[in-house]
Amino acid sequence: MKLKVKREISFIIIGIMLLLSITGLVIYSVNFLLKNTRGGLDQESLKAKEITRFNLEGLKKLGIVK
């Protein structure tokens, strides 16, 4: 009888721990997505970025590009 009670209590504790860890992971993931989405959709951040250009003449001199 005591073994059955201990098993049920350990099962409940493990279930609660799994539920809390999955809930924490979901909340962390949603916060991460919200932060990145705001940064990606911000119009001012898009204007502030400069376009990176390659020096194709320098690559031709080095023999990398034909």
N, C-alpha and C positions, 0 to 999 in steps of 0.2 A: 504494500500500500504506500509506503514512504517513497519508494522508487518511482512510482507513478506520479506522485505529487511533485517530486523534484524534476522529473522529466517535463511535466506540464509547465512548471514555472520557468525552466530553462528555455523551453520552446517559446513562451510568451516574451521573455527577455530578448531572445535572439530575433524574434519577429519585430519587436519595437525598435531594436538597433538597426535592422535592415530598413525599416520604414523611415527612420530619421536620416540615415545615410543617403537613401535615394531621394528624399525630399530636399536635403541639402545640396545634392548634386544638381537637381533640376533647378533650384533657385539660383545657384551659381551660374549655370548655363544660360538661363534667361537673362540675368544681369549682364553677363559677358556679351550676349547678342545685342542687348539694348545699347550698351556703350559703343559697340562697333558700328551699329546701324546709325546712331546719331552722328558719329564722326564721318561716316560715308555719305550721309545725306545732307550734311551742312554745306550750304552753297559757298560760304566764305572760305572754307578750307579747300574747296575745289579751285577757286580763283588764286589762292596763295601759292599753289604748287607750280614749280617751274618745270618746263619740259626738258628732259635730259637729251642732249644731242651727242651723237657719236662723231668722232673725228675720222671720217672715212679716208681722207688723204693720208693721215698718219698710219692707218692700218694698211693701206696700199704700199707705203714706203717700207713697212716692216715685212711685207710679203704675206700677210695674213689673209687679205682680201685681194682677189685678182681683178 
